[in-house]
Amino acid sequence: MALKTRKEYLQSLKAMRPNIYKFGELIEDVTTHPATRRTVESHARAFDAAHDPKYADIFTAKSFSGEKIHRFNSMMQSMEDVIANSKFKRAMYRFTGTCSGGLCVGWNAQNVLWNVTFDMDKEYGTKYQERLKNWILMAQEKGLTVAGGLTDAKGDRSMRPSQQPNLDSNVHIKEVRPDGIVISGAKTMICGVAASNEIFVLPGSGYREEDKDFALACVVPRDIEGLTIVETRRASDSREYEDGFDIPETGITQAYLLFQDTFVPNERVFMCGEAKYTGMFIDQFTANYRACIGACVAGQGDVMVGAAALIARANGLAAGTFINKIVDMAVNNETTFGMGIGAMAMGKKHPAGSWVSDPLLAHANKVHVATLPYETKRLCQDIGGGIVETGCFPSYKDFSHPEYGELVQNAVKAGVNFSAETRARAARLIEWLTLGAGVPGCMHGGGSPDGARLVVRFRTPLEEFAEYARNIAGIKEPVPEPEKKKK
């Protein structure tokens, strides 16, 4: 079983049916089109790292069979395996500066579905896990990049999915056939699909029995018939169509997945109406994902620390001038990374075999992920000055203009030891990391912080803690919550 190379990965994307649009245009080749080539480049760097002896331990793992595979196709069956997930994600951010969701969400999905299908098979006598195992072995053999679609369009938030005037607000099962299912609906804000070979379609929430048509888990080729993908508009994305250093060579995309009477064969279906198990899926998926996302923002924070040092020097100052702010940035990075590792260490193995992180710590980590990276960004802007805070200098075209470009460069140049282009590139990188398209979903990526707070609220044993305090204080009488006063 050979590891896929960058060249083979790019060829696999080129061979796919064009079904992705942006700005009203069909993208014929995601590897070369300006709207998608940067996210493809980001993901391709994982294949490079797998073949680099320096990083191979992080970027490769072993299959069920014991053969070497790409880490993002592996099973996470121990605490060490899940920690390797975090190390992988932090390394990917260091290589790219941004998210690689086209290979990480599907990775988590297959591991959580391994547990959920085990329990469903035990209760219902289904054969979901056998189907999933066959698909996993195929994905490992081919080194597939697999995105994951959880977030539905939802429609009216006050109504359940089955109550929506437009049922396509949520992906649902329209028809069950002997050989498979037909699905329709919209998944939105799905990360990295342009760089993926396949996509997991997953339950967007925990559902009741009346919403069982929305209790769905399957995996489809990215170019499956009946799927139209529309890339979203993002900050500074028009720069992707330009030459020069106004945007880096890496990037990320988000997309709307629009399913219209899409047929999925049985061998790719792992949940079909078992509403009871959607809550279990969400609980386990978010536990692992929100533990690992601390590594994502830490990895980008590492790049921001480095960018802050670069811009300080390009401004003519020693990075040590800002050492206290840099230390604060580093503390933020290690806080989210360390809390995620703690959630993994406090987790446990499901009877099916996949590891599940501790949900209380994982969701507490998500709350920090929604706050601390923004402080890191603020500090990075603070160190860089106005040139990075607002991206306030002329474009690459003006910078290199034959008539007045030299005048622009003279104005941009600061430190005597570095060129104007070095300062400009460092400033543009910080602008991209803190204001532009490089910003990952810190606030709502992997779910909302308010949702995470609810989990923390319900999993914090308030009465147990009150008993500890009552005993230590020597209080003999019970101290219950007061009854609510009647109006």
Buried (B, 14 or more C-beta within 10 A) or exposed (E): EEBBBBEEBBEBBEEBEEBBBBEEEEBEBBBEBBBBBBBBBBBBBBBBBBBEEEBBEBBBBBBEEEEBBBBBBBBBBBBEBBBBBBBBBBBBBBBBBBBBBBBBBBBBBBBBBBBBBBBBBEEEEBBBBEBBBEBBBEBBBBBBBBBBBBBBBBBEEEEBBBEBEEBBBBBBBBEEEEEBBBBBBBBBBBBBBBBBBBBBBBBBBBBBEEBBBBBBBBBBBBBBEBBBBBBEEBEBBBBBEEEBBBBBEBBBBBBBBBBBEBBBEBBBBBBBBBBBBBBBBBBBBBBBBBBBBBBBBBBBBBBBBBBBBBBBBBBEBEBEEBEEBBEBBBEBBBBBBBBBBBBBBBBEBBEBBBBBBBBBBBBBBBBBBBEBBBBBBBBBBEBBBEBBBEBEBBBBEEBBBEEEBEEBBEEBBBBEEBEBBBBBBBBBBBBBBBBBBBBBBBEEBBBEBEBBBEBBEEEEEEEEEBBEEBEEEEEEEEEEEEEEEEE
